[in-house]
Amino acid sequence: MDTNGEIRMGAGHRELLDQVLDKWSLSVLNELCDRPCRFNELRRAIPAVTQKSLTATLRRLERNGVIERQVTSTRPVAVTYRITPLGKTLRYPVDILLAWASEQMPAIERARDTFDAQSDADI
């Protein structure tokens, strides 16, 4: 926020928000807030995600310092993902956004219905 109280969102901000607030990232963070997980545990917990999408999501979150990857040298090698202290700071703002969405959903659905009806009438 600048001195006038306006939110300034540069390219870096947009990139970060795109990377940590997308559909799969939120699901992964939700799982990792409760406990560390291995890759296949995350796959089972988020059945709609593909292996490729989950791998890409985990890499993005790790790159941004939101999760960490811990490799245990066992046979076979075990990899566990856990949320970092930085990642834990996302919980509060995400919870506020989700609460806002829940509270406003009836108004949003009415707006969608109105828009869709007008769009259908324009066809």
C-alpha positions as CSV (number, residue, x, y, z in Angstrom):
1,M,0.0,0.0,0.0
2,D,1.3,3.5,-0.8
3,T,1.0,6.6,1.3
4,N,-2.4,7.3,-0.1
5,G,-3.7,4.0,1.0
6,E,-3.8,2.6,-2.6
7,I,-2.8,-0.9,-3.3
8,R,0.1,-1.1,-5.7
9,M,0.5,-4.4,-7.4
10,G,3.5,-4.8,-9.6
11,A,4.5,-7.7,-11.8
12,G,6.3,-9.4,-8.9
13,H,3.2,-9.3,-6.7
14,R,0.9,-10.6,-9.5
15,E,3.4,-13.5,-10.2
16,L,3.6,-14.4,-6.5
17,L,-0.2,-14.3,-5.9
18,D,-0.8,-16.3,-9.1
19,Q,1.7,-18.9,-7.8
20,V,0.5,-19.3,-4.2
21,L,-3.2,-18.7,-4.5
22,D,-4.1,-21.0,-7.4
23,K,-6.4,-23.9,-7.1
24,W,-3.8,-26.6,-6.4
25,S,-1.5,-24.4,-4.2
26,L,-4.4,-23.7,-1.8
27,S,-5.2,-27.4,-1.6
28,V,-1.6,-28.4,-1.0
29,L,-1.2,-25.6,1.6
30,N,-4.4,-26.8,3.3
31,E,-3.0,-30.3,3.6
32,L,0.5,-29.2,4.8
33,C,-0.9,-26.8,7.4
34,D,-2.1,-29.9,9.3
35,R,1.0,-32.0,8.9
36,P,4.0,-32.8,6.7
37,C,3.1,-35.1,3.8
38,R,4.9,-37.2,1.3
39,F,4.0,-36.8,-2.4
40,N,1.7,-39.8,-2.6
41,E,-0.1,-38.7,0.5
42,L,-0.8,-35.4,-1.2
43,R,-2.0,-37.2,-4.3
44,R,-4.5,-39.2,-2.3
45,A,-5.6,-36.1,-0.3
46,I,-6.2,-34.1,-3.5
47,P,-7.4,-36.8,-6.0
48,A,-8.3,-34.4,-8.8
49,V,-4.7,-33.1,-9.2
50,T,-2.5,-34.8,-11.8
51,Q,1.0,-35.9,-10.9
52,K,2.4,-33.3,-13.3
53,S,0.3,-30.5,-11.8
54,L,1.2,-31.5,-8.2
55,T,4.9,-31.6,-9.0
56,A,4.8,-28.2,-10.6
57,T,2.8,-26.8,-7.7
58,L,5.2,-28.2,-5.1
59,R,8.1,-26.7,-7.0
60,R,6.5,-23.3,-7.2
61,L,5.7,-23.2,-3.5
62,E,9.2,-24.4,-2.7
63,R,10.7,-21.7,-4.9
64,N,8.7,-19.1,-3.1
65,G,9.8,-20.3,0.3
66,V,6.3,-21.4,1.3
67,I,7.1,-25.1,1.7
68,E,10.2,-27.0,2.1
69,R,11.2,-30.4,0.7
70,Q,13.1,-32.8,3.0
71,V,14.8,-35.8,1.5
72,T,15.5,-38.7,3.8
73,S,18.2,-41.0,2.5
74,T,16.5,-44.3,3.0
75,R,15.9,-47.0,0.4
76,P,13.9,-46.0,-1.5
77,V,14.6,-42.3,-0.9
78,A,11.7,-40.6,1.0
79,V,10.7,-37.0,0.3
80,T,8.5,-35.1,2.7
81,Y,7.0,-31.7,2.2
82,R,6.2,-29.3,5.0
83,I,5.0,-25.8,5.3
84,T,7.6,-23.2,6.3
85,P,7.2,-20.4,8.9
86,L,6.7,-18.1,5.9
87,G,4.1,-20.4,4.5
88,K,2.2,-20.4,7.8
89,T,1.8,-16.6,7.6
90,L,-0.5,-17.2,4.5
91,R,-3.1,-18.9,6.7
92,Y,-4.6,-15.7,8.1
93,P,-5.1,-13.8,4.8
94,V,-6.4,-16.9,3.0
95,D,-8.9,-17.6,5.8
96,I,-10.1,-14.0,5.5
97,L,-10.6,-14.4,1.8
98,L,-12.4,-17.6,2.2
99,A,-14.7,-16.1,4.9
100,W,-15.4,-13.1,2.6
101,A,-16.2,-15.5,-0.3
102,S,-18.6,-17.5,2.0
103,E,-20.3,-14.4,3.3
104,Q,-20.7,-12.9,-0.2
105,M,-21.5,-16.0,-2.1
106,P,-25.3,-15.4,-2.3
107,A,-24.7,-11.9,-3.8
108,I,-22.1,-13.3,-6.1
109,E,-24.4,-16.0,-7.3
110,R,-27.2,-13.4,-7.9
111,A,-24.8,-11.3,-9.9
112,R,-23.7,-14.3,-12.0
113,D,-27.3,-15.3,-12.6
114,T,-28.1,-11.7,-13.7
115,F,-25.1,-11.6,-16.0
116,D,-25.8,-15.0,-17.5
117,A,-29.4,-14.1,-18.2
118,Q,-28.4,-10.8,-19.9
119,S,-25.7,-12.6,-21.9
120,D,-28.2,-15.3,-23.0
121,A,-30.7,-12.5,-24.0
122,D,-28.0,-10.8,-26.1
123,I,-27.4,-13.9,-28.2
